[in-house]
Every structure is written in C-alpha cells, then in structure tokens.
Amino acid sequence: MTIEANNLSFRYGDKPVLKEVSFALTSGRFHALLGPNGAGKSTLFGLLTRLLALQQGDILLAGQSLKKQPAEAMRKIGVVFQQNALDLDLTVRQNLQYHAALHGLSRKEARARGDRELERFGLLDRANDAVRQLNGGHRRRVEIARALLHEPSLLLLDEPTVGLDVASRRGLNEHVRRLCESDGLTVLWATHLIEEVRQEDRVLILHEGKLLADGAGHDICQAEGTRDLAETFHSLTGAG
Ligand SMILES: Nc1ncnc2c1ncn2[C@@H]1O[C@H](COP(=O)(O)OP(=O)(O)OP(=O)(O)O)[C@@H](O)[C@H]1O
C-alpha cells in the first residue's frame, strides 16, 4: 500500500517539532526512519496513527486522505508503539483476542489468526502463558503479531527494540524484514540506532523536525560523499 505525507508541520504550543515533512513510502518495502532522540519521530507516528490531529499538511493512505476518510484509512495500519501496550497479567492468546475483538473479528476468526501469527513468530507454545513470563524480545514479537491481526498493509514501528539486548534486537529487525518479503507488507521502522538500518534500505533521516535525506541508503551516501550510513548520519545530525 502506498502512503504519502504531504508538507506536514506540527507544533506543541509555540514549539515547532515537524517542519514541512513530505515523503512517499513504497508498497511492500522496509523503510527506516532514522533520527536522534527528539528528532520528531514519535510525533510523526502520532500523526500517522491519528493520536495527534493534523495541523498542517495531509497524509494519504492508498490515495485516501486521513482528513477525509480516517476510519477507512486507519483499518490498513498496524502499529507497534515504543512503550509496551500488552496486559502483562493476561495470557498471550488473551491479549491477541482482546485486540482482535476491538477490530470486530469473531472469536473463532481471532483465535485462528492469532494462532497463525504466533506460529510464524515461533511462539505458539507460549500462547497460554501470561505475558509477564515472556522475555522482552518475545513480548515485542507478541506486539507485532497483535498489530498484524487485522491484516494491515502498513506496519508502523516506533523504536520497537528499545530495552532489548543486541541479539533480540537483531532477531526482531530481521523478522520484520521477512514480513515485507512474505506478506508484501509496507514497513516504517523508526530508530535512532544506525545498526538497525542497511545500506540497501529506503532511509528517511529526520533531524530537528526536518527530513534531511530520503532515498536508498547507498544513494544518500553517494550524494553526501560518505563511506556508509553511519558516517552520513553523523555528518547530517551530529549523532551516531
Ligand atoms: N507532548 C509534548 N509537549 C511538548 N513537547 C513535546 C511533547 N512531545 C514531544 N515533545 C518534544 O518534541 C520534540 C520531538 O519529540 P519526539 O518524541 O517526537 O521525538 P523522537 O524523535 O521520537 O525522540 P525520542 O526517540 O526521544 O522519543 C522533542 O523536543 C520533545 O521534547
């Protein structure tokens, strides 16, 4: 599914946080939204998920304006927020069923889809465990499984690896990349960690509310005259 952000600006009070941000995501691809802390990534996610109201500009999902047809557009989006959004005392399966009910799925359908996602994530044998018993990496997998239950075509992940160890971070990143290939999912993965981004990714670099670069990683490096994305990120933002 295509997604287009046109000329987005946003301020908290009189503090501008996003400044005329425009981009278009390509269907079925992994996109990395790279920016240091405070760049405006979560604010952008807030606008994409309608947690925040648009102030200037518009967002089009498969050609539908978020301003004009919000409910229809939102059905196509799955979201994994930075903070854990699971109920730790419910089982994995109960968490999934609760979310599926919110999306209007029948119990039977919810169970079938939930189990299918858990199986793909290697977690079906944990379905009846309380989420509290799972490690951080597995909890994040459950959150992603949950975000996919209503079969969205766009998955947004806001710093999904925060608090995970290196191996779990890598595993989660690879898993989501495989979803692009297997499901044709369009992914926007926000991070401040350059090691989660690959040279061949579509990369959007956000800094102080401005989109400083947008393109294939190696093209951005060529344009900037840098060796790799780490150097590019550092030279554009001072971070890294
Ligand atoms: N509710 C708010 N009220 C006022 N300022 C805010 C609010 N939320 C965020 N900000 C400010 O807006 C700027 C962008 O924050 P945002 O959380 O969007 O960035 P980020 O790139 O997601 O960073 P992080 O990874 O640290 O969350 C920061 O300067 C932040 O302090």
The ligand as a Tripos MOL2 file, in Angstrom:
@<TRIPOS>MOLECULE
LIG
   31    33     1     0     0
SMALL
NO_CHARGES

@<TRIPOS>ATOM
      1 N1          3.5900   16.4990   24.4760 N.pl3     1 LIG1
      2 C1          4.6450   17.2690   24.1940 C.ar      1 LIG1
      3 N2          4.6680   18.5700   24.5760 N.ar      1 LIG1
      4 C2          5.7210   19.3670   24.2900 C.ar      1 LIG1
      5 N3          6.8310   18.9560   23.6270 N.ar      1 LIG1
      6 C3          6.8630   17.6690   23.2440 C.ar      1 LIG1
      7 C4          5.7830   16.7610   23.5020 C.ar      1 LIG1
      8 N4          6.1130   15.5480   22.9890 N.ar      1 LIG1
      9 C5          7.3330   15.6910   22.4450 C.ar      1 LIG1
     10 N5          7.7870   16.9560   22.5930 N.ar      1 LIG1
     11 C6          9.0520   17.4940   22.0840 C.3       1 LIG1
     12 O1          9.0150   17.3880   20.6720 O.3       1 LIG1
     13 C7         10.3160   17.0470   20.1690 C.3       1 LIG1
     14 C8         10.2000   15.7900   19.3310 C.3       1 LIG1
     15 O2          9.8460   14.7140   20.1800 O.3       1 LIG1
     16 P1          9.5410   13.2440   19.6260 P.3       1 LIG1
     17 O3          9.1900   12.3960   20.8030 O.co2     1 LIG1
     18 O4          8.5780   13.3440   18.5080 O.co2     1 LIG1
     19 O5         10.9590   12.8390   19.0430 O.3       1 LIG1
     20 P2         11.5880   11.3950   18.7920 P.3       1 LIG1
     21 O6         12.4140   11.5140   17.5800 O.co2     1 LIG1
     22 O7         10.5140   10.3820   18.7850 O.co2     1 LIG1
     23 O8         12.5120   11.2240   20.0360 O.3       1 LIG1
     24 P3         12.5130   10.0470   21.1240 P.3       1 LIG1
     25 O9         13.0970    8.8750   20.4620 O.co2     1 LIG1
     26 O10        13.3770   10.6300   22.1970 O.co2     1 LIG1
     27 O11        11.0670    9.8740   21.5320 O.co2     1 LIG1
     28 C9         11.2220   16.8970   21.3760 C.3       1 LIG1
     29 O12        11.9250   18.0910   21.5380 O.3       1 LIG1
     30 C10        10.2590   16.6700   22.5130 C.3       1 LIG1
     31 O13        10.7850   17.1710   23.7160 O.3       1 LIG1
@<TRIPOS>BOND
     1     1     2 1
     2     2     3 ar
     3     2     7 ar
     4     3     4 ar
     5     4     5 ar
     6     5     6 ar
     7     6     7 ar
     8     6    10 ar
     9     7     8 ar
    10     8     9 ar
    11     9    10 ar
    12    10    11 1
    13    11    12 1
    14    11    30 1
    15    12    13 1
    16    13    14 1
    17    13    28 1
    18    14    15 1
    19    15    16 1
    20    16    17 2
    21    16    18 1
    22    16    19 1
    23    19    20 1
    24    20    21 2
    25    20    22 1
    26    20    23 1
    27    23    24 1
    28    24    25 2
    29    24    26 1
    30    24    27 1
    31    28    29 1
    32    28    30 1
    33    30    31 1
@<TRIPOS>SUBSTRUCTURE
     1 LIG1         1 GROUP 0 **** ****
